[in-house]
């Protein structure tokens, strides 16, 4: 490692790590700079195992040995006091290390789907706004054998720091991409033989049990925005509308919980 001690939070060499709690700022900066943040040695290790490249690492002195030998030779590791780390990022970095990682190039929908097995499941996220929900959904997808995740143009970034952290780094092991042209992307799924299933409370929905009985060989499970659900345009493209029957006067589950139920049922 190339260790560089820095004791000034205003040092421009640390700009990649500045104001990490400002979501709007980070969205703009990370897109512009082509980077994302991996937080904690465990998450950094998973990112590296997936072939992602670090631009630099920010670490407090007490965690230097934990990242030694983990990062590739020649990687710049900024070593900072605890107070500098907190002033720089906007939060107390309890997990030891942050890495500014180069964003990988995302595959097209056709390329991603073409690499999946004949019998497969994909999750499709339309307009989710909560990064924690996106991260939790990826973790469930990894744990329950979902083959890929596709996200809409307006969906929260799976590589945003909070998404990565909540996912426990599983965003690096589940293949995923962003559907730039939403209608065309859903069309690609249908062309590839996927039954496009919308998880919805809408009229005419069958139950999740009924979908499982049908046992489609290829299924794409669509999950909508936390407040509004799937859009009308997306609803019009569905092959099936599916609901999870509720009890106890509850009308629905949080999207992260609903996705876990759907992934388990269709495994």
Secondary structure, DSSP 8 states (H G I E B T S, - for coil): -EEEE---TT-GGGGGGTTTT-HHHHHHHHHHHTEEEEESHHHHHHHHHTT--EEEEEEEGGGHHHHTTTS-TT-EEEEE-HHHHHHHHSS--TTSEEEEEE------HHHHHHTS-SSEEEEEE-S---HHHHHHHHHHHHHTT--EEEE-TTS--TTSHHHHHHTTTGGGTSEEEE-SSHHHHHHHHHHTT-EEEEE---TT-EEHHHHHHH--SEEEEEE-BTTTBS-HHHHTT-SEEEE----TT-----HHHHHHHHHHHT-
